[in-house]
Amino acid sequence: MTGNQTSFTEFQILGLSDLPNIKSLLFVFVLVIYVVALAGNLTIILVSYLDSTLHTPMYFFLGNLSLLDICYTSTTMPKMLQVLITGNKTILYIDCVIQLYIFFSCVGTECILLGIMSYDRFLAICSPLKYLVIMNSKLTKLLAGASWLSGLLNSIIHTFFTFSLHFCNSNQINYFFCDIPPLLLLSCDDTFLNEHLLQSVGVFIAWTPFLCIIVSYIYIIVTIMKIRSNKCRLKAFSTCFSHLTVVILYYGSSIFNYVRPASTHALEKDRVLSVLYSVVTPMLNPIIYTLKNEDVKKAFAKQLSLLYNCRK
């Protein structure tokens, strides 16, 4: 710890950009993404709940994923919009703690949930006759609950150790929300333990589900390739395409952002990655899952028809 130790009651979030000529454009861009993300994910949740044909394990997990995406965007984007429109970059210390805790809970939960969703697809394609017996209502709720609990417990550990550090010299977070890597760069203390926690806990919360996803899809691809009918083969693969796309987008950015030493972080590049998995991906998820999914499109059209008939 250095002798210039300072205690802060608030931080300054520098945001996405300091260039005044693009702030208005960024505000509109971020606002549109936020509205689309909220509308899309709320639609997925409502349609999955209202339409009985979607009362299956896959759509139950998809509803949980949509709820996570709402939490993601609502944790970071309102403050991001405030910074862009008002220029008020101040965030209270306690608000920073809460923001990091909720956001990192979502990170851990989504990692495990995506792994569970790959297991669901593995059972559906590789063991279709046993699928509904194994993936029953009790197990799906248990698995979803375990993913949320794991994310919350994971975030407690990281939030506690991050804010046990002493911050000095500057309270300016060169980022658009309170995240662990930029906060570690502000610390006067040795952050070796924090970095070690990010990487070691990341093995269980991120890498293990990711490896399960890889193994599941190896078996899935092998099974699909054994199907003789091209039509059936394409139909089987289409049920996995959306999930696989989300996995690539999410894991490709989030794992790289957290499982490496803070000294190697270039915040300008990290900011782009964070925007990808915390802003863009939550907006794209509902689009990805509906464009390639006939069941969701039919259910959505059915609910719109029912709503229209009720108003007549």
N, C-alpha and C positions, 0 to 999 in steps of 0.2 A: 504494500500500500504506500502511496506517495504522501508527501507532507502537504500537498495541496488539496487534500480531501475536502469536498464540499457536499453539503446536504441540500438536495433540491426538493421543492414542493410541487414543481411542475416541470414539464418538458416542452420543447418547441419542435413540432413536427414540420420538417421542411417541405414535405409534400412531393408531388410528382414533378413539378417544374416551377422555377422562379421567373420564367420568361413571361412578362405581362401580356404580350401580344397573343399568346396561345392559351392563356388561362381560361378565357371565356369559351374557347373551342373545346378545351379539355373538360370544362364543367358540363357542357352539353353532352359530350361523348360519354362521360362517366354516368351522368344522370340517365341517359338512354339505356346504357348497359344495366344499371341498377333496376330500372323499371321493367325491362325485358326479363331480367333474371328473376325478379319477384313474381311477375305475372306468369312466366313459364313454369316455375317450380310450384307455385300455388295451384296452377291448373293441373299439373301432374298429381299432386296430393289429392285434390278434390275429385278428379275423374277416377283415380284408383279407389277412392273410398266409396263413391256413389255407384259405380258400375260393378255389378256382381261378377261379371266375366273377368274382371281384373283382380279378383280376390284370390290371388295366387302368391306363392313365395317370392317370385321374381318381382312382382309389382309392389309387394309389401316392402322389400328391400329398396326398390326404386323410390318409394315414398319417403323412406328414411334418408336416402341420398338427397332428395329434393329439400327436405327439412334442413339438412346440413348445409346445403348451398344457400338457403335463406339466411341461416345463422352466419355463414361466411360473409356474405355481402352486407348484412345489416350491422356487423361488428366493425367493419372498416370503412365502408363507403359513405355513410352519413358525415363522418368527420372529414373524409377526403373532400366531399362536396363543400363543406363549411370552409375549409382552408382555401379552396379555389374561388369561392364566391365572396367571402368576407375578408380573406387575408389573415384571419385569426388562427395562428398556428399553435396556440397554447393548449396543452392537454394536462390536466391535473395528474399528479403522481398516482393517486388511487384509480383514476380513470384509465391510466396507462396500464396499471396492474390488471384491471378487469378486462380491458381490451385484449391484452396478451393472453390471459387465461382462457377466455372464450374462444379466441382464434386458434390457439394451440390445441384446445380440446377438439375443435373441428378437424384439425390436421390429423391428429391421432385416430379419431373415430373414423374418418373417411378412409384412411389407409387400411384399417381392419375391415371395414364394411365392403370395400372393393374386393378384398380377399374372400370374404364370405360370399359375395355375389358370383365370384368365379367358381367357387365350390358348388353353388346352386346350379350354375350352367353345366358344370362337369357331371353332376348327378342326372340332370335332365336329359343330357345327350348320351352319356356313357352307360347310364343305368335307368332308362326311362320307366321300366316296369316297377322299380323299387322307389322311384323318385318321390311320389306323394306319400308313401309309407314312411320314408326316412325324413323328408323335409315337411313334417307336419306343422300344424299351427303352433304347437308348444315349442318346438325346436326353433322355428323362425323367430319367434318373440325372444327366446333365450339368446340366440345368436345376435340379434339386433341390440338387445339390452347389454350384452357383453361388450359389443363394439363401442357403445356410448360410455359405459362405465370405464373401459380401458382408456378411452380418450380423455375422460375427466381426470382419472388418476394420473395419467401421464403428464397432463398439463399442470396438476398440482405440484409435481416434483420440479418441473422446469421453471414454473413461475416463482416458486419459493426460492430456489437457488439463484435465479436471475436477480430478484429484488433483495436478496441478502447481500449483494455486492454493493460497494460504495461507488458512487458516480462523482466524477470530478472534472474541473476545468471547463467543461461545456455541458449544457443541457439540451443541445440541439441534436435531435435524432434525424440523421440524413436518410429519411425514409418516409413513406406515406402512412405508416401506422407503427404501433409499438410492437416490434418483433425482436426476437432474441439476438440474432447476429449484430444489428446496429447498436443494441443496448450494451452488448459485451464490449464493443469498441469504445464506449464512453466510460468504462469502469477503470478505477485506480488499482483494483485488486488483480491478482493472478486469476485468470479465467480458465485455467487448465481443467479444473473439475467440471465447470459448466460445459466446456467443449467435449470433454470425455463423456459426460452424461448424454449430450446430444447424439453422439456417435454410438455409444453402447446401448442406450435405451432405444435408439433408432433401429438397432438390429432386430429388436422384438416388435416394435410398433410399426415399422416401415418395411424393412428388408424381408422379414419372415413372411408377412402377407404377400409381398411382391414375388418371392420365390414360390409360394403356394399358387399364385396366379400363373406363373410360368409353367409349373408342373401340370396344373389343371388344363391349360391350353395345349400342352403337348399331347396329353391324352385325348382331348377334344378333337384336335386336328387329325390325329391318327384314326379316331373313330369315324369322323366325317369322311375321310378319304376312303374308308372301306364301304361307304354307302354307294351302291351301284347307280341309282337314279340321280342324274344331274339336278333335277328339280328338287328332290329331297335333300340333296347335298347342299344346294344353295339356301334352301329354307333353314336347314340346321345351322349353317354358318351365319345367316342373317340374324338369328337370335342372339349370337355372341358378338356381332360386329359393333353394336353400340357400346357395350360394356368394354370391349377391347380398346375402342377409340378413346373412351374416357380415361382408362388406365394409362394409356400412353401419354395423354395430355397432362394428367395429374402427376403421375410418378416421375415423368421426365423432367418436370420442373421442381417439384417439392423436395424430392430426395436430394437432388443436387444442391438445393439451397440450405439444407440443414446438416448433412452428414459429412462436413469437411471443416477443418480448423478455421476459426474466425479470422486468423491472419491472412488467409487466402481469399477472403471475401472482397470483391470489388462491388461496392454498393450500387453503382450505376447499372451494372449487369444484373445484380441480384434483384434490383427493383423491377426490371423487365420480367424476370422469372416469377416474382411474386405477383405481379399484375396478371400473369398468365393463369396461375392456379388459384388465385384468390378472387379474381374479378372476371376474367374472360371465361374460364372453365365453368363456373356456376351458371353463366348465361347460356353457354353452349350445350350443357348437359340435357336440358329439356328438349332442345332442338334436335340433338343427336338421337335421343331416344324416341322422338315422335316421327321424324322423317323416315326412319327405316323400320318403323313398327306399325304394322297394319292394325293390330289389336287396339293400340292406344288411339289411333286416328278414328277407328270405328266407334270406340267408346266416347271419344270427344264429340263426334258428330251426333251420336245418340243423345248425349246429355244436352247439347245445344237444341236438338229437336224437341226434347221434353220441356226444356225451358221456354221455347217459343210457343209450344202448344198450351202451356200453363198460363201464358200471358194473353192468349186469345180469348 
